[in-house]
Amino acid sequence: MEQASLLCGGVSLLHNVIDGKHHYEVKNVLTHIRSTFVRKGDKILMINGVNTKDLPPQEFANVLSAKSPILTIHQASINKVINECLESDAMQPYRKKKITLRFRMAMVREECLEGEENGVDPPACEWESDYTEDNQELLLVSMKKTSVAVLRGRGCDPENPCNSCGSHECNLNEVVVAAEMCKVTSVAKQYIKKFGERKQWISLVKSNPDQTSLSAEITIYYYTSNILPELGRGVPVVLNFTDSSNFLNCTLEDDKVVLKIECCGEKAQLMKICKDDKETWPYVFYMTTAKDGTQHFESAAHKGWFIQTRQAKIPIDTENGQEQMNKSFHFLIYFNSRT
């Protein structure tokens, strides 16, 4: 059994109805420490022995908020094939460094960075949001002083394929979730986007006193690279939220370049990154340093787009940061109001 530990952060779940049955799949996982109790793509099959296929979202949330629910989680087998590409198109980490990064959850063009250096505040940029559909609604299960304990379950029957995924190499884990207090909230449609943008449920960052930026402890992983066309763009790096499995990631959504926080459960995926690999290339940024010492990070996948950083003048107060996180954990259940 994996030892119980207090968690801050959250899990977002996507609800779908297929052939009249309810399905709950993990959309994203963000925790302030490394945790393996659930990962992106997992499916919640049962809660306290009740099949989730028979639970609509409101009932699912109510059962989840009961005292110490036991979740039966299906984890599909991971494709452990190592990325293969020419050495001239690959990069590998060689050292790391911890910093305090002050930034906004936004990607901006280079001219915006130049405006900042000249004292001109760039235009407001959209924050990344999990909200994607007009008819999507959200149930929020808030928990205080939450701990999880993972019972390593059985693997699927090697003789018969799994009913959920058809594989022979998946796992079924039972996870006990204990919390001092639970509350279920139905978030009104007009507030979903704002809630998603601000990421209040992620205890990875803290707001700076100026309320215009965030701060976080980041571990920079430096990579060696032989990709000749990219050599003039800066030092290739990957940005990890220190002591967690969460990384900054730049991707394209609805034709917009957005900055996201993504959980990469298998860090081995980032030990060798191949150019233009759809899974790992968005984690790469090219780092340069401005005259005032501000570090700039250009997306490798989207040339000319930079993380909107600020000069790190305000150090993180670790003690106050822990108080600010207040040991809260959330399950966000996204569902279609028309189903």
C-alpha positions as CSV (number, residue, x, y, z in Angstrom):
1,M,0.0,0.0,0.0
2,E,1.3,3.4,-0.9
3,Q,1.5,5.6,2.2
4,A,-1.2,8.2,2.7
5,S,0.0,11.8,2.2
6,L,-1.6,15.2,2.3
7,L,-2.3,16.6,-1.1
8,C,-2.9,20.1,-2.5
9,G,-4.1,20.6,-6.1
10,G,-6.8,18.8,-8.0
11,V,-8.1,16.3,-10.6
12,S,-10.3,17.2,-13.5
13,L,-12.7,14.6,-14.8
14,L,-14.5,14.5,-18.1
15,H,-18.0,12.9,-18.1
16,N,-19.4,11.3,-21.2
17,V,-22.5,9.2,-21.8
18,I,-22.0,6.2,-24.2
19,D,-25.0,3.9,-24.9
20,G,-26.8,5.3,-22.0
21,K,-24.0,4.6,-19.5
22,H,-21.9,7.2,-17.7
23,H,-18.1,7.3,-18.1
24,Y,-15.6,9.4,-16.1
25,E,-12.1,9.9,-17.5
26,V,-9.2,11.8,-15.9
27,K,-8.6,14.9,-18.0
28,N,-5.7,16.4,-16.0
29,V,-3.9,15.9,-12.6
30,L,-2.1,18.7,-10.8
31,T,-0.6,18.2,-7.4
32,H,2.1,20.1,-5.4
33,I,4.1,16.9,-4.8
34,R,4.8,13.8,-6.9
35,S,1.8,11.5,-6.6
36,T,0.9,8.4,-8.6
37,F,-2.6,7.7,-7.4
38,V,-4.1,8.8,-10.6
39,R,-2.9,10.0,-14.0
40,K,-4.3,11.5,-17.2
41,G,-6.4,9.0,-19.2
42,D,-7.3,6.9,-16.2
43,K,-11.0,5.9,-15.7
44,I,-12.9,5.8,-12.5
45,L,-14.9,2.6,-12.7
46,M,-16.4,2.3,-9.1
47,I,-16.9,4.4,-6.0
48,N,-17.5,2.4,-2.8
49,G,-18.4,-0.7,-4.9
50,V,-21.0,1.2,-6.9
51,N,-20.5,1.1,-10.7
52,T,-20.0,4.6,-11.9
53,K,-21.8,3.7,-15.2
54,D,-25.0,4.0,-13.2
55,L,-24.1,7.4,-11.6
56,P,-25.0,10.7,-13.3
57,P,-22.6,13.6,-12.4
58,Q,-24.5,14.9,-9.4
59,E,-24.8,11.5,-7.8
60,F,-21.2,10.8,-8.7
61,A,-20.2,14.0,-6.8
62,N,-22.3,13.2,-3.8
63,V,-20.8,9.7,-3.5
64,L,-17.3,11.1,-4.0
65,S,-17.9,13.6,-1.1
66,A,-18.9,10.8,1.3
67,K,-16.6,9.9,4.1
68,S,-13.4,8.2,2.9
69,P,-14.6,7.0,-0.5
70,I,-12.8,4.1,-2.2
71,L,-12.2,4.6,-5.9
72,T,-11.6,1.8,-8.3
73,I,-9.3,3.3,-11.0
74,H,-8.5,1.7,-14.3
75,Q,-5.0,2.4,-15.5
76,A,-4.3,1.4,-19.1
77,S,-0.9,0.0,-20.0
78,I,1.7,2.6,-21.0
79,N,3.5,2.4,-24.3
80,K,7.1,2.3,-23.1
81,V,8.6,2.5,-26.5
82,I,11.5,5.0,-26.4
83,N,11.5,7.8,-28.9
84,E,13.7,6.9,-31.8
85,C,15.0,9.6,-34.0
86,L,18.3,10.7,-35.6
87,E,20.8,12.1,-33.1
88,S,20.8,15.3,-35.1
89,D,17.1,15.7,-34.2
90,A,17.3,14.8,-30.5
91,M,18.1,16.4,-27.2
92,Q,18.9,15.1,-23.8
93,P,19.1,16.7,-20.3
94,Y,22.5,17.2,-18.8
95,R,22.0,19.4,-15.7
96,K,19.3,21.2,-13.7
97,K,18.9,24.4,-11.6
98,K,16.2,25.6,-9.3
99,I,14.9,29.2,-9.6
100,T,11.9,31.3,-8.6
101,L,10.0,32.2,-11.8
102,R,7.7,35.1,-11.9
103,F,5.3,34.9,-14.8
104,R,1.8,35.1,-16.2
105,M,-0.1,32.1,-17.6
106,A,0.1,33.6,-21.1
107,M,2.1,33.4,-24.2
108,V,3.0,36.6,-26.0
109,R,4.8,37.7,-29.1
110,E,8.4,39.0,-29.0
111,E,7.3,42.6,-29.5
112,C,5.3,42.4,-26.2
113,L,8.6,41.4,-24.4
114,E,10.4,44.3,-26.0
115,G,7.6,46.6,-24.8
116,E,8.0,45.4,-21.2
117,E,11.7,46.0,-21.3
118,N,10.9,49.6,-22.3
119,G,8.4,50.0,-19.5
120,V,5.3,49.5,-21.6
121,D,2.8,47.0,-20.2
122,P,1.7,44.6,-22.9
123,P,-2.0,44.0,-23.7
124,A,-3.8,41.5,-21.5
125,C,-3.5,38.0,-22.8
126,E,-6.0,35.2,-22.4
127,W,-5.2,32.6,-19.7
128,E,-5.4,28.9,-20.5
129,S,-8.7,27.3,-19.5
130,D,-10.0,23.8,-19.3
131,Y,-13.4,25.2,-20.4
132,T,-14.0,24.4,-24.1
133,E,-17.7,24.1,-24.8
134,D,-20.6,26.5,-24.4
135,N,-22.9,23.8,-23.1
136,Q,-20.4,22.4,-20.6
137,E,-21.1,22.6,-16.9
138,L,-19.0,22.0,-13.8
139,L,-19.4,20.3,-10.5
140,L,-16.7,21.0,-7.9
141,V,-15.9,18.7,-5.0
142,S,-13.8,20.6,-2.5
143,M,-11.8,18.8,0.1
144,K,-9.8,20.0,3.1
145,K,-6.7,18.3,4.5
146,T,-6.9,15.5,2.0
147,S,-4.9,12.3,2.0
148,V,-4.8,9.4,-0.4
149,A,-3.7,5.8,0.1
150,V,-3.2,3.5,-2.9
151,L,-3.8,-0.2,-2.7
152,R,-1.9,-1.8,-5.4
153,G,-4.5,-3.8,-7.2
154,R,-4.4,-6.7,-9.5
155,G,-3.4,-6.6,-13.1
156,C,-5.9,-7.6,-15.7
157,D,-6.4,-11.3,-16.5
158,P,-3.5,-12.3,-18.9
159,E,-5.8,-14.9,-20.4
160,N,-8.8,-12.6,-21.1
161,P,-8.6,-9.0,-22.4
162,C,-9.7,-6.2,-20.1
163,N,-13.4,-5.2,-20.5
164,S,-12.4,-1.5,-20.3
165,C,-9.6,-1.2,-22.8
166,G,-9.1,-4.7,-24.4
167,S,-5.5,-4.9,-23.2
168,H,-3.8,-7.6,-21.1
169,E,-1.3,-5.2,-19.3
170,C,-3.6,-2.7,-17.5
171,N,-4.1,-2.4,-13.8
172,L,-7.0,-1.9,-11.4
173,N,-6.1,0.1,-8.3
174,E,-8.2,0.9,-5.3
175,V,-7.6,4.4,-3.9
176,V,-8.8,5.6,-0.5
177,V,-9.5,9.3,-0.3
178,A,-9.8,10.8,3.2
179,A,-10.6,14.4,3.9
180,E,-11.5,16.4,7.0
181,M,-14.3,18.2,5.1
182,C,-16.0,17.9,1.7
183,K,-18.3,20.2,-0.1
184,V,-20.1,19.8,-3.5
185,T,-20.7,23.0,-5.5
186,S,-22.4,23.5,-8.8
187,V,-20.5,26.2,-10.6
188,A,-22.7,28.5,-12.7
189,K,-22.0,28.5,-16.4
190,Q,-20.9,32.2,-16.5
191,Y,-18.2,31.6,-13.9
192,I,-16.7,28.4,-15.4
193,K,-14.3,30.2,-17.7
194,K,-13.1,32.6,-15.0
195,F,-12.7,29.7,-12.6
196,G,-10.7,27.7,-15.1
197,E,-8.5,30.7,-16.1
198,R,-7.5,31.6,-12.6
199,K,-6.7,28.0,-11.7
200,Q,-7.7,28.5,-8.0
201,W,-7.5,24.8,-7.4
202,I,-3.9,24.5,-8.4
203,S,-1.6,24.9,-5.4
204,L,1.5,25.2,-7.5
205,V,1.8,28.9,-7.8
206,K,1.1,32.0,-5.6
207,S,-0.1,35.4,-6.6
208,N,2.4,38.2,-6.2
209,P,1.4,41.4,-4.3
210,D,0.9,43.3,-7.5
211,Q,-1.8,40.8,-8.5
212,T,-0.5,40.8,-12.1
213,S,1.7,37.8,-12.0
214,L,2.4,34.5,-10.4
215,S,5.5,33.0,-8.7
216,A,6.5,29.4,-8.5
217,E,9.6,27.3,-7.7
218,I,10.8,25.9,-11.0
219,T,13.4,23.4,-11.8
220,I,15.0,24.1,-15.1
221,Y,16.3,21.1,-17.0
222,Y,19.0,22.0,-19.5
223,Y,19.3,20.0,-22.7
224,T,22.1,19.3,-25.1
225,S,21.0,19.7,-28.7
226,N,22.4,19.0,-32.1
227,I,19.5,20.5,-34.0
228,L,21.3,22.9,-36.2
229,P,18.4,25.1,-37.4
230,E,17.5,25.8,-33.7
231,L,21.0,26.6,-32.3
232,G,20.6,30.4,-32.5
233,R,17.3,30.5,-30.5
234,G,18.8,30.0,-27.0
235,V,19.4,27.2,-24.6
236,P,16.8,24.4,-24.8
237,V,15.2,23.7,-21.4
238,V,12.2,22.0,-19.8
239,L,10.4,23.8,-16.9
240,N,9.3,21.6,-14.0
241,F,7.4,22.6,-10.9
242,T,9.9,21.6,-8.3
243,D,9.3,18.3,-6.6
244,S,6.2,17.5,-8.7
245,S,5.3,15.8,-12.0
246,N,4.0,19.0,-13.5
247,F,5.5,21.0,-16.3
248,L,4.9,24.1,-18.3
249,N,3.7,23.2,-21.8
250,C,3.0,25.4,-24.9
251,T,0.4,24.1,-27.3
252,L,-2.2,25.1,-29.8
253,E,-5.9,25.1,-28.8
254,D,-8.7,26.5,-31.0
255,D,-6.1,28.1,-33.2
256,K,-4.6,30.0,-30.2
257,V,-1.1,29.5,-28.7
258,V,-1.7,28.8,-24.9
259,L,0.5,28.1,-21.9
260,K,-0.6,25.1,-19.8
261,I,0.4,23.2,-16.8
262,E,0.6,19.5,-17.7
263,C,1.2,16.4,-15.6
264,C,3.8,14.2,-17.2
265,G,3.5,11.0,-15.1
266,E,6.3,9.2,-16.9
267,K,9.4,11.5,-16.7
268,A,11.3,8.9,-18.8
269,Q,9.4,10.4,-21.8
270,L,11.5,13.6,-21.3
271,M,14.9,11.9,-21.1
272,K,15.2,12.0,-24.9
273,I,13.1,14.5,-26.8
274,C,12.9,14.3,-30.5
275,K,12.2,17.4,-32.6
276,D,8.5,17.8,-33.6
277,D,7.4,14.8,-31.4
278,K,3.8,15.7,-30.7
279,E,3.9,14.5,-27.2
280,T,7.1,15.9,-25.8
281,W,8.1,18.8,-28.1
282,P,5.6,21.2,-26.5
283,Y,7.5,20.9,-23.2
284,V,10.6,22.5,-24.7
285,F,11.4,26.2,-24.5
286,Y,14.5,28.1,-25.6
287,M,15.9,30.2,-22.8
288,T,17.7,33.6,-23.2
289,T,18.5,36.3,-20.6
290,A,17.8,40.0,-21.1
291,K,20.0,42.8,-19.9
292,D,18.0,43.3,-16.7
293,G,18.5,39.6,-15.9
294,T,14.9,38.6,-16.8
295,Q,14.9,35.1,-18.4
296,H,12.8,34.7,-21.5
297,F,11.4,31.4,-22.7
298,E,10.4,30.9,-26.3
299,S,8.3,27.9,-27.3
300,A,10.1,25.4,-29.4
301,A,6.9,24.2,-30.9
302,H,5.6,27.7,-31.7
303,K,8.4,30.0,-32.8
304,G,8.1,33.7,-31.8
305,W,5.8,33.0,-28.8
306,F,7.2,33.6,-25.3
307,I,6.1,33.0,-21.7
308,Q,5.2,36.3,-20.3
309,T,7.8,36.5,-17.5
310,R,8.7,39.2,-15.0
311,Q,11.9,40.1,-13.3
312,A,12.1,38.0,-10.2
313,K,12.3,40.7,-7.5
314,I,10.0,39.0,-4.9
315,P,11.3,35.8,-3.4
316,I,8.8,33.1,-2.5
317,D,8.1,32.9,1.2
318,T,7.9,29.1,1.6
319,E,6.3,29.3,5.0
320,N,3.5,31.6,3.9
321,G,3.1,29.7,0.7
322,Q,2.3,26.6,2.6
323,E,-0.4,28.5,4.6
324,Q,-1.8,29.9,1.3
325,M,-2.2,26.4,-0.1
326,N,-4.3,25.6,3.0
327,K,-4.2,21.9,2.2
328,S,-7.1,22.0,-0.3
329,F,-7.8,19.4,-3.0
330,H,-10.5,19.5,-5.6
331,F,-12.2,17.2,-8.1
332,L,-13.6,19.0,-11.1
333,I,-16.3,17.2,-13.0
334,Y,-17.0,18.6,-16.5
335,F,-20.2,17.4,-18.0
336,N,-22.5,18.3,-20.9
337,S,-25.7,19.9,-19.8
338,R,-27.5,18.4,-22.7
339,T,-26.9,14.7,-21.8
